[in-house]
Amino acid sequence: MFGFNGETKGLKNILERIACNDDSGKLTHKEVRAYARCMLAIFEALSIDTEIEAEIKILLFSLSASGIPHYDRSFIASIILELLERNDKLKIQQMSTEHF
């Protein structure tokens, strides 16, 4: 997809902005929902372990839903970040076992 290699670093940067968001309005509900819809659109191109793929996907759908307060969206974003960190650790473990 347009030379995209499935790297999740950019996704993490956006999620960190959402996770740190508060009611002061750094990002509006519309902006957060737009980010979430965009992340869902590229989700299949991401290198996500199948063990956590479904959980991240449902959380992204939840993040894009209307009527959710900022603190819930921030919480959801922080959970997705934790899962992406877990994904990175799984990748490292898989790479180390492949080399031995």
Residue pairs with C-beta under 8 A, 6 or more apart in sequence:
1 42
1 45
4 42
4 45
5 47
6 45
6 46
6 47
7 47
8 46
8 47
8 48
8 84
8 87
8 88
11 39
11 46
11 84
12 81
12 84
14 35
14 39
15 77
15 78
15 80
15 81
15 84
16 77
16 81
17 26
17 27
18 27
18 32
18 35
18 63
18 73
18 74
18 77
19 74
19 77
19 78
19 81
20 26
20 74
21 27
21 32
21 70
21 73
21 74
21 77
22 70
22 71
22 74
23 70
23 71
27 35
29 66
29 68
29 70
29 73
32 63
32 70
32 73
33 63
33 64
33 65
33 66
35 63
36 60
36 61
36 63
36 64
37 64
39 60
39 63
40 57
40 60
40 61
40 64
43 56
43 57
43 60
47 87
47 91
48 56
48 84
48 87
49 87
49 90
49 91
51 90
52 83
52 86
52 87
52 90
55 83
56 80
56 83
56 84
59 76
59 79
59 80
59 83
60 80
62 68
62 76
63 73
63 76
63 77
63 80
68 76
